[in-house]
Each structure stands twice: as structure tokens, then as C-alpha cells.
Amino acid sequence: MRRLFVGFGAFALCSTGILACSQVFADEEDRLSMTIYGDNRALIEDVRDFRFENGRSTVVLPNVSSQINAPSATFVADGVEIVEQNFDYDLLSPNKLMQKAVGEYVEIIRTNPGTGKETRETAKVLAVNNGVVVQIGQKIEVLRDDNLPTRVVFDKIPDNLRAKPTLSVSVDSDRAGTRPATLTYLSGGLSWRADYVVLFNEEDEKMDIQGWATLTNQTQTTFDDVKTSLIAGTIGGGANNRNNYNRFNNYNNNRGNVRSGGTESSPQERIGDSYLYPLPGRTTIASQQTKQVGFVDATEVEASKIYEYQTTGFQTYKDPINVDVRLAFTNSRDAGLGEALPKGIMRVYAKDQKGQSQFIGEDNIVHVAGGSELAIKLGEAFDITVQPTMVRSEKVSKYVTDITMKYEIKNAKDEAIKVGIRQGLWGWRTEYKILEESHESRTPDAYSRAWNVDVPAEGETTLTFTIREDWS
């Protein structure tokens, strides 16, 4: 019988007749496809040719994902009935071999460094806890991991210990012969996100945008020559739906940088109510690898820089507050983009006077439908501040209060600017009415009132308004 050798610091595996002869193995050539979602899940379809025996046998599928969701797996072949399936995820390693050998006998081979002579002893493995404890005759010995020429010999691989993550399926076939079978399953450890690179030309009010799909494989499995598609959307049952906290965050994020929803369809293929992005050709996604593939590329998209201050509630701040700097654009066809934008990070660059690109800010976006209006935050303006002051709060009745606010806007730049003030309102079971205002307001949504205020170069402007809050 051929045996398995393990040396401290390295090991070698010799072939052996360990597996029962009724097991069936897939041919090397297979057809692999994968759909990756943005919530640490992927749907994998693995088509392989098997040489089935007539009657009962066990089909062995090595190299499945190490994070396979075993209950989601389906195995389909013509004339084959599934009896039982098992997922063996305990992977072969020197340490695992020693752990499985606790209570068993192994052979210890030591080599004299000077003479090269080998000595062999039979040992019982007592424990594998921060080291290996064995019993040789009446002596208890600790095997040292000090790269001395000592190795341990095993007669066989322990049950359920595999070189690769392996799914084994007990089947009952109505005939013998080779034919294809399809294994489909969900797996964790595979995800993707969108990363956008934007080059903004402030003078021309244009931007170039390139979108990258960043794929991450955190499994212990490498997927070779796989046809890959990406799903952009929120699919039930995953990390996106664990609790209402994520929905609340998405809601706030939308109010922060997605100013209005879109009404334009995207040219991308739909699956259900999500978008499907097939990647060109086939690719290899290695274990513990991050890979990037381009999926959006547009130039000369209309965009502009805006200054804005957002607040919720009515209060006085002791110190002035620097306003937000935002990049405003739409992803509409008329603006030069015409693409739905999957959630991700948008990083913005601008060229300096020497023509070199400089990073000027980034922001997260949620899934954005085509034709939406966005204002992503790049940072805060160095030279522009707002000083909020609640001038008066007067109780008119039990449920009605009149509030007067003052916003002093100061501009230390050498050019005139426009600053947007967005006053957030509670909205729920409350009515608001503007009684007086120094600048004309608008209502961008049900939960805010907004003003655009012109501020001269090296000057200041004051916005005042009185608003009635009615809780009746």
C-alpha cells in the first residue's frame, strides 16, 4: 500500500487506493458560469461530463466553492436520481492530518543530518494543541517544528479530509455511460461593487466617467475560465435585507446625494427588477483575488460644481460651518451618460495648472436609475462658511410654533459664488408654511425647503426666513 507522508514544514501526498471504486469523477474539461451579486453571494452553474455506473454510485465533484451553500445545491443529469449529497469542507493540510490522527498510530521517521541514516518508530498521537504530543513506547514526546529532518507517515487520508472543497452526491442511474450533469448552487465569499473614476473639468462643466466592476473572491477556490455576469440591484434574503437599518441608511444616502429619481430605462439587460451586466469573454477569478473589469465609459458628460449647506432642525451654532462642495450632474441620455449606475464609490479627479490629475474627493452612491439627478459630496469649501442662528421661536398655540432663522454666508474667495441652503424638515404629521423670507425658496421634496443665495467676492449675504410649524 502506498502511504501518505507529512514532514514538519512541508508534506508530500502519494496516490493511494483510499476512495471506494464505486465513486465517479468528473472529466477535467468543464463549463463554468457564475452570476455575482453585491451582497457576498454568487450563483454558480458547473457543467461537467461524468462516467455514470448503472445503479447506485457516488459522484465526486472536487473544486466547488469552499463557501458553498449546500442546501441550495441541485444536481441534474439525464436518467439520474439523487439519493444523498455531502459537502466535505475540511481541507487537507499537515495540521489537519495530525488533528485527525489523535488516538491513532503513525510512523515517525528521523534522519541523522550527519550520516543520513533513517530511524523509524511507531507513535500514538495523544494531542495536537499548539504542538504535537506523541507516545513512543512508555515515553511521552513533543514533536518540534524546528525544520529538523523528521517526518510523520500516515497509512491513509482520514475520512472527509479533502485536498480541495468537494461535494459528493449519491445517485441512482438508470444506465451506464458518460453524459453531462449540471451542478447549480449559491456560494458566499464572492461579491462585487462598482468603482467610478471621474475626471472633472470645472471650466467646461464637463466630466469623463469610467466605471469599474471590482470583483472579490474570498473563498479558498479558484474559478478557471468562468463566464461571469454581475447583478446590480437588491435581492431578497441576503445581507441587504438583514434588518431595517440598511434601508434607513439607503434612505438617508438618497436624500444626501441623489436629488431626484430617474425615468429613463438603461440599455442593460434586466433580470427580474435588477440589471444584468455580462462581462466580455471568460476569465479566471483566483482565490483571495480582487479583479477589476470596465463596464461604464462616457466622455463629455454635463456636470457642475455647487456649494451647499444642509441641515435638519432649527438651532444656533456657536462656530461657523464650512459648506459642502458637490459635483452635480444627471445620468440622463441628454447629459451624455444614459446609464443606470450600480451602487459604489465615485472618486473624482481634476487637473491642476500643470495638467496633472489631482484627487479632489469621493462619495458613495446607492443604485441610481437612469435620468436621475445627483449631487455627490467632494468635501468642504475652505473659504466659504455659514453661521446658523435661531433668532426667535414663538409659541402661537399648543401645536403651532413660528420660528425665525438667520444664515450668514461669508465668501473669502476672489469671485462671486452661489450657495444652496437646504433646510431639512421633519415632515411626518407636521405642516410647514413660510411666512416671510429674504430670498425666494423652492420645495425640492416633501422633507426640505431650499434657497439659492448669491454671495459677492470677498463678501457676505444673509438669508432670513420665518416658518410656521404646525403639529395639529
Summary of the structure (lengths in Angstrom):
residues: 472
radius of gyration: 32.7
end to end distance: 88.2
largest distance: 102.4
contacts: 1403
relative contact order: 0.13
helix: 6%
strand: 61%
